[in-house]
Amino acid sequence: MSYDQYGGGYTPDRSKVTVSAGTAFKIGFFGAFGAAVAWILVSIVFLIIGAILAAAGLGFAGDLFH
């Protein structure tokens, strides 16, 4: 058995993609916007978890004030 029997000789044609400046700007803007929204949501989740742990007395915030 050879490598060519399993499609080893196949080389797909490469397609050329042209991206305009406006499209590149939109991709960058919405990528940065999505990253900012994700960072805010993760921060809110950590804030809620921290508040729950602080209310249970398990947080490190109590050690800061002693």
PyMOL CGO cylinders between C-alpha atoms (Angstrom):
from pymol import cmd
from pymol.cgo import CYLINDER

trace = [
    CYLINDER, 0.00, 0.00, 0.00, 1.28, 3.39, -0.85, 0.3, 1, 1, 1, 1, 1, 1,
    CYLINDER, 1.28, 3.39, -0.85, 0.65, 6.86, 0.48, 0.3, 1, 1, 1, 1, 1, 1,
    CYLINDER, 0.65, 6.86, 0.48, -1.07, 7.86, -2.79, 0.3, 1, 1, 1, 1, 1, 1,
    CYLINDER, -1.07, 7.86, -2.79, -3.82, 5.29, -2.26, 0.3, 1, 1, 1, 1, 1, 1,
    CYLINDER, -3.82, 5.29, -2.26, -5.13, 7.29, 0.69, 0.3, 1, 1, 1, 1, 1, 1,
    CYLINDER, -5.13, 7.29, 0.69, -5.18, 10.67, -1.03, 0.3, 1, 1, 1, 1, 1, 1,
    CYLINDER, -5.18, 10.67, -1.03, -1.62, 11.60, -0.24, 0.3, 1, 1, 1, 1, 1, 1,
    CYLINDER, -1.62, 11.60, -0.24, -1.10, 13.04, -3.71, 0.3, 1, 1, 1, 1, 1, 1,
    CYLINDER, -1.10, 13.04, -3.71, -4.02, 15.46, -3.46, 0.3, 1, 1, 1, 1, 1, 1,
    CYLINDER, -4.02, 15.46, -3.46, -3.12, 19.13, -3.21, 0.3, 1, 1, 1, 1, 1, 1,
    CYLINDER, -3.12, 19.13, -3.21, -6.14, 21.45, -2.99, 0.3, 1, 1, 1, 1, 1, 1,
    CYLINDER, -6.14, 21.45, -2.99, -6.22, 24.64, -5.02, 0.3, 1, 1, 1, 1, 1, 1,
    CYLINDER, -6.22, 24.64, -5.02, -5.68, 27.74, -2.95, 0.3, 1, 1, 1, 1, 1, 1,
    CYLINDER, -5.68, 27.74, -2.95, -8.32, 30.42, -3.23, 0.3, 1, 1, 1, 1, 1, 1,
    CYLINDER, -8.32, 30.42, -3.23, -7.49, 34.09, -3.01, 0.3, 1, 1, 1, 1, 1, 1,
    CYLINDER, -7.49, 34.09, -3.01, -9.49, 36.16, -0.54, 0.3, 1, 1, 1, 1, 1, 1,
    CYLINDER, -9.49, 36.16, -0.54, -9.59, 39.92, -0.85, 0.3, 1, 1, 1, 1, 1, 1,
    CYLINDER, -9.59, 39.92, -0.85, -10.58, 41.93, 2.21, 0.3, 1, 1, 1, 1, 1, 1,
    CYLINDER, -10.58, 41.93, 2.21, -11.32, 45.62, 1.85, 0.3, 1, 1, 1, 1, 1, 1,
    CYLINDER, -11.32, 45.62, 1.85, -10.20, 48.21, 4.36, 0.3, 1, 1, 1, 1, 1, 1,
    CYLINDER, -10.20, 48.21, 4.36, -13.76, 48.71, 5.59, 0.3, 1, 1, 1, 1, 1, 1,
    CYLINDER, -13.76, 48.71, 5.59, -14.22, 45.01, 6.21, 0.3, 1, 1, 1, 1, 1, 1,
    CYLINDER, -14.22, 45.01, 6.21, -10.89, 44.79, 8.02, 0.3, 1, 1, 1, 1, 1, 1,
    CYLINDER, -10.89, 44.79, 8.02, -11.88, 47.76, 10.20, 0.3, 1, 1, 1, 1, 1, 1,
    CYLINDER, -11.88, 47.76, 10.20, -15.23, 46.12, 11.04, 0.3, 1, 1, 1, 1, 1, 1,
    CYLINDER, -15.23, 46.12, 11.04, -13.51, 42.83, 11.93, 0.3, 1, 1, 1, 1, 1, 1,
    CYLINDER, -13.51, 42.83, 11.93, -11.06, 44.66, 14.20, 0.3, 1, 1, 1, 1, 1, 1,
    CYLINDER, -11.06, 44.66, 14.20, -13.70, 46.85, 15.80, 0.3, 1, 1, 1, 1, 1, 1,
    CYLINDER, -13.70, 46.85, 15.80, -16.16, 44.07, 16.55, 0.3, 1, 1, 1, 1, 1, 1,
    CYLINDER, -16.16, 44.07, 16.55, -13.35, 41.76, 17.64, 0.3, 1, 1, 1, 1, 1, 1,
    CYLINDER, -13.35, 41.76, 17.64, -12.16, 44.35, 20.17, 0.3, 1, 1, 1, 1, 1, 1,
    CYLINDER, -12.16, 44.35, 20.17, -15.76, 45.08, 21.21, 0.3, 1, 1, 1, 1, 1, 1,
    CYLINDER, -15.76, 45.08, 21.21, -16.42, 41.37, 21.76, 0.3, 1, 1, 1, 1, 1, 1,
    CYLINDER, -16.42, 41.37, 21.76, -13.23, 41.03, 23.81, 0.3, 1, 1, 1, 1, 1, 1,
    CYLINDER, -13.23, 41.03, 23.81, -14.24, 44.01, 25.97, 0.3, 1, 1, 1, 1, 1, 1,
    CYLINDER, -14.24, 44.01, 25.97, -17.73, 42.61, 26.57, 0.3, 1, 1, 1, 1, 1, 1,
    CYLINDER, -17.73, 42.61, 26.57, -16.28, 39.19, 27.45, 0.3, 1, 1, 1, 1, 1, 1,
    CYLINDER, -16.28, 39.19, 27.45, -13.82, 40.84, 29.88, 0.3, 1, 1, 1, 1, 1, 1,
    CYLINDER, -13.82, 40.84, 29.88, -16.67, 42.76, 31.56, 0.3, 1, 1, 1, 1, 1, 1,
    CYLINDER, -16.67, 42.76, 31.56, -18.79, 39.61, 31.89, 0.3, 1, 1, 1, 1, 1, 1,
    CYLINDER, -18.79, 39.61, 31.89, -15.91, 37.61, 33.37, 0.3, 1, 1, 1, 1, 1, 1,
    CYLINDER, -15.91, 37.61, 33.37, -15.19, 40.48, 35.80, 0.3, 1, 1, 1, 1, 1, 1,
    CYLINDER, -15.19, 40.48, 35.80, -18.82, 40.50, 36.92, 0.3, 1, 1, 1, 1, 1, 1,
    CYLINDER, -18.82, 40.50, 36.92, -18.76, 36.73, 37.49, 0.3, 1, 1, 1, 1, 1, 1,
    CYLINDER, -18.76, 36.73, 37.49, -15.57, 37.01, 39.57, 0.3, 1, 1, 1, 1, 1, 1,
    CYLINDER, -15.57, 37.01, 39.57, -17.08, 39.91, 41.53, 0.3, 1, 1, 1, 1, 1, 1,
    CYLINDER, -17.08, 39.91, 41.53, -20.16, 37.84, 42.34, 0.3, 1, 1, 1, 1, 1, 1,
    CYLINDER, -20.16, 37.84, 42.34, -18.05, 34.84, 43.35, 0.3, 1, 1, 1, 1, 1, 1,
    CYLINDER, -18.05, 34.84, 43.35, -15.84, 37.09, 45.49, 0.3, 1, 1, 1, 1, 1, 1,
    CYLINDER, -15.84, 37.09, 45.49, -18.88, 38.63, 47.19, 0.3, 1, 1, 1, 1, 1, 1,
    CYLINDER, -18.88, 38.63, 47.19, -20.27, 35.19, 47.97, 0.3, 1, 1, 1, 1, 1, 1,
    CYLINDER, -20.27, 35.19, 47.97, -16.95, 34.02, 49.38, 0.3, 1, 1, 1, 1, 1, 1,
    CYLINDER, -16.95, 34.02, 49.38, -16.57, 37.23, 51.40, 0.3, 1, 1, 1, 1, 1, 1,
    CYLINDER, -16.57, 37.23, 51.40, -20.07, 36.80, 52.84, 0.3, 1, 1, 1, 1, 1, 1,
    CYLINDER, -20.07, 36.80, 52.84, -19.14, 33.24, 53.81, 0.3, 1, 1, 1, 1, 1, 1,
    CYLINDER, -19.14, 33.24, 53.81, -15.93, 34.48, 55.45, 0.3, 1, 1, 1, 1, 1, 1,
    CYLINDER, -15.93, 34.48, 55.45, -13.70, 32.61, 53.00, 0.3, 1, 1, 1, 1, 1, 1,
    CYLINDER, -13.70, 32.61, 53.00, -12.28, 35.56, 51.12, 0.3, 1, 1, 1, 1, 1, 1,
    CYLINDER, -12.28, 35.56, 51.12, -8.90, 37.19, 51.53, 0.3, 1, 1, 1, 1, 1, 1,
    CYLINDER, -8.90, 37.19, 51.53, -10.41, 40.67, 51.99, 0.3, 1, 1, 1, 1, 1, 1,
    CYLINDER, -10.41, 40.67, 51.99, -10.79, 40.12, 55.75, 0.3, 1, 1, 1, 1, 1, 1,
    CYLINDER, -10.79, 40.12, 55.75, -7.05, 39.60, 56.09, 0.3, 1, 1, 1, 1, 1, 1,
    CYLINDER, -7.05, 39.60, 56.09, -6.32, 42.96, 54.48, 0.3, 1, 1, 1, 1, 1, 1,
    CYLINDER, -6.32, 42.96, 54.48, -7.97, 44.90, 57.29, 0.3, 1, 1, 1, 1, 1, 1,
    CYLINDER, -7.97, 44.90, 57.29, -6.42, 43.14, 60.29, 0.3, 1, 1, 1, 1, 1, 1,
]
cmd.load_cgo(trace, "trace")
